[in-house]
Amino acid sequence: MHRPEPIEKMIESFRRLPGVGPKMAERLSYHIVKAPVEEVQKLLESIRHARELILMCQRCYNLSEQDPCPVCEDRSRDNAALCVVETPQDLLAFANVKGYDGLYFVLGGALSPLDGVGPGDIRVEQLLNRIKKDKITELILATNTNANGETTALYLAENIKPLGIKVTRIGYGLPMGGDIEYADEITLSRALEGRREM
């Protein structure tokens, strides 16, 4: 016996989301079908609302309800330090850490030669332009500590150090292979404190 086609289509849609496997997609689909109509309407409305109202900051590429985002608009921040992260989730994780008052830049991913992701597929050019325009004196590379994050950090360091800018890498308070967005504030704080020049 096969599942009804609308449920199959919903399962297939959920499976396209990152981190959602076949079993989770099936559970979510059946939950939505059995949920009260009001609950489903609220879910649909929240998705539509977020999709319509969330903007990308044209300065740091963070997601926000305004452009520029509140972090970029905060005049109390140190404009000479720039922390480079892979995703808006990583930026949010670091923004909650006390002890860093500089600005951020979201690359939009990491280099992955095996997957065909090169420098043109992430915001390397935009980062170089921002460094030159904003007179950055320290660049903190806070990419993930997995192979792709390390490759990205090394590539950026090699291309930015010749500009005469201090390039540092976050310390390894983060576990190797871990994702920044799942790290706690203390771990992220120690990682920032333990950053080293590249």
GIVENPE-V116294 format. One record per residue. N is the residue number from 1. PSI is psi in whole degrees, -180 to 180 (NA if undefined). OMEGA is omega in radians with two decimals (999 if undefined). Layout:
n:N psi:PSI omega:OMEGA
n:N psi:PSI omega:OMEGA
This chain:
n:1 psi:137 omega:-3.11
n:2 psi:156 omega:3.05
n:3 psi:154 omega:3.07
n:4 psi:146 omega:-3.07
n:5 psi:-42 omega:3.12
n:6 psi:-37 omega:3.11
n:7 psi:-41 omega:3.09
n:8 psi:-44 omega:-3.14
n:9 psi:-40 omega:3.12
n:10 psi:-43 omega:3.11
n:11 psi:-45 omega:3.13
n:12 psi:-38 omega:3.11
n:13 psi:-45 omega:3.13
n:14 psi:-36 omega:-3.12
n:15 psi:-20 omega:3.10
n:16 psi:-16 omega:3.14
n:17 psi:145 omega:-3.13
n:18 psi:134 omega:3.08
n:19 psi:3 omega:3.13
n:20 psi:112 omega:3.11
n:21 psi:-178 omega:-3.08
n:22 psi:-42 omega:-3.12
n:23 psi:-44 omega:3.12
n:24 psi:-41 omega:3.12
n:25 psi:-40 omega:3.13
n:26 psi:-44 omega:3.13
n:27 psi:-46 omega:3.14
n:28 psi:-43 omega:-3.11
n:29 psi:-47 omega:3.14
n:30 psi:-34 omega:3.08
n:31 psi:-45 omega:-3.12
n:32 psi:-40 omega:-3.13
n:33 psi:-36 omega:-3.10
n:34 psi:-14 omega:-3.08
n:35 psi:155 omega:3.06
n:36 psi:147 omega:-3.09
n:37 psi:-39 omega:-3.13
n:38 psi:-40 omega:3.14
n:39 psi:-42 omega:3.12
n:40 psi:-40 omega:3.11
n:41 psi:-41 omega:3.10
n:42 psi:-41 omega:3.11
n:43 psi:-48 omega:3.14
n:44 psi:-42 omega:-3.14
n:45 psi:-41 omega:-3.14
n:46 psi:-37 omega:3.09
n:47 psi:-48 omega:3.14
n:48 psi:-44 omega:-3.12
n:49 psi:-49 omega:3.14
n:50 psi:-43 omega:-3.10
n:51 psi:-35 omega:-3.11
n:52 psi:-34 omega:-2.98
n:53 psi:-21 omega:-3.09
n:54 psi:129 omega:-3.13
n:55 psi:166 omega:3.02
n:56 psi:124 omega:3.09
n:57 psi:127 omega:-3.10
n:58 psi:-2 omega:3.11
n:59 psi:-46 omega:-3.09
n:60 psi:-11 omega:3.14
n:61 psi:25 omega:3.00
n:62 psi:159 omega:3.05
n:63 psi:136 omega:-3.05
n:64 psi:171 omega:3.05
n:65 psi:-4 omega:3.14
n:66 psi:158 omega:3.11
n:67 psi:116 omega:0.05
n:68 psi:160 omega:-3.10
n:69 psi:165 omega:-3.13
n:70 psi:-34 omega:3.13
n:71 psi:-46 omega:-3.13
n:72 psi:-29 omega:-3.14
n:73 psi:-13 omega:-3.09
n:74 psi:105 omega:-3.07
n:75 psi:-12 omega:3.13
n:76 psi:-7 omega:-3.11
n:77 psi:153 omega:3.11
n:78 psi:110 omega:-3.09
n:79 psi:-7 omega:-3.10
n:80 psi:-17 omega:-3.13
n:81 psi:134 omega:-3.12
n:82 psi:120 omega:3.13
n:83 psi:121 omega:-3.09
n:84 psi:123 omega:3.13
n:85 psi:168 omega:-3.12
n:86 psi:-40 omega:-3.00
n:87 psi:162 omega:3.03
n:88 psi:-31 omega:3.10
n:89 psi:-39 omega:3.10
n:90 psi:-41 omega:3.10
n:91 psi:-46 omega:3.14
n:92 psi:-40 omega:3.12
n:93 psi:-45 omega:-3.14
n:94 psi:-32 omega:-3.12
n:95 psi:-23 omega:3.12
n:96 psi:-3 omega:-3.12
n:97 psi:131 omega:3.08
n:98 psi:147 omega:3.10
n:99 psi:-10 omega:3.06
n:100 psi:123 omega:-3.11
n:101 psi:21 omega:3.12
n:102 psi:-165 omega:-3.12
n:103 psi:179 omega:-3.06
n:104 psi:163 omega:3.02
n:105 psi:128 omega:-3.13
n:106 psi:117 omega:-3.13
n:107 psi:-30 omega:-3.09
n:108 psi:25 omega:3.13
n:109 psi:-167 omega:-3.14
n:110 psi:156 omega:3.08
n:111 psi:138 omega:3.12
n:112 psi:84 omega:-3.09
n:113 psi:-37 omega:-3.13
n:114 psi:-29 omega:3.13
n:115 psi:5 omega:3.12
n:116 psi:21 omega:3.12
n:117 psi:110 omega:-3.12
n:118 psi:-176 omega:-3.12
n:119 psi:-30 omega:3.12
n:120 psi:-11 omega:-3.11
n:121 psi:-10 omega:3.04
n:122 psi:177 omega:-2.97
n:123 psi:52 omega:3.14
n:124 psi:-47 omega:-3.12
n:125 psi:-44 omega:3.12
n:126 psi:-36 omega:3.11
n:127 psi:-46 omega:3.12
n:128 psi:-42 omega:3.10
n:129 psi:-41 omega:-3.14
n:130 psi:-41 omega:-3.14
n:131 psi:-45 omega:-3.12
n:132 psi:-43 omega:-3.07
n:133 psi:-42 omega:-3.02
n:134 psi:3 omega:3.11
n:135 psi:53 omega:3.12
n:136 psi:136 omega:3.11
n:137 psi:-24 omega:3.06
n:138 psi:130 omega:3.09
n:139 psi:120 omega:3.13
n:140 psi:117 omega:-3.14
n:141 psi:107 omega:-3.08
n:142 psi:45 omega:3.06
n:143 psi:165 omega:-3.12
n:144 psi:158 omega:-3.08
n:145 psi:25 omega:3.05
n:146 psi:-178 omega:-3.06
n:147 psi:-43 omega:-3.12
n:148 psi:-40 omega:3.11
n:149 psi:-40 omega:3.11
n:150 psi:-43 omega:3.11
n:151 psi:-44 omega:3.14
n:152 psi:-45 omega:-3.14
n:153 psi:-44 omega:3.13
n:154 psi:-43 omega:3.13
n:155 psi:-47 omega:-3.13
n:156 psi:-43 omega:3.14
n:157 psi:-44 omega:-3.14
n:158 psi:-34 omega:-3.09
n:159 psi:-18 omega:-3.06
n:160 psi:-33 omega:-3.13
n:161 psi:-38 omega:3.11
n:162 psi:-15 omega:3.11
n:163 psi:-3 omega:3.12
n:164 psi:21 omega:-3.12
n:165 psi:140 omega:3.07
n:166 psi:122 omega:-3.14
n:167 psi:121 omega:3.12
n:168 psi:159 omega:3.11
n:169 psi:138 omega:3.12
n:170 psi:150 omega:3.11
n:171 psi:172 omega:-3.08
n:172 psi:47 omega:2.93
n:173 psi:-17 omega:3.11
n:174 psi:142 omega:3.12
n:175 psi:144 omega:3.08
n:176 psi:136 omega:3.14
n:177 psi:1 omega:-3.11
n:178 psi:160 omega:3.09
n:179 psi:134 omega:-3.07
n:180 psi:-40 omega:-3.04
n:181 psi:-18 omega:-3.13
n:182 psi:-1 omega:-3.11
n:183 psi:150 omega:3.12
n:184 psi:168 omega:-3.05
n:185 psi:-39 omega:-3.12
n:186 psi:-44 omega:3.12
n:187 psi:-44 omega:3.13
n:188 psi:-39 omega:3.12
n:189 psi:-45 omega:3.12
n:190 psi:-37 omega:3.11
n:191 psi:-41 omega:3.10
n:192 psi:-43 omega:3.14
n:193 psi:-35 omega:-3.09
n:194 psi:14 omega:-3.13
n:195 psi:151 omega:-3.11
n:196 psi:156 omega:-3.14
n:197 psi:143 omega:3.14
n:198 psi:NA omega:999
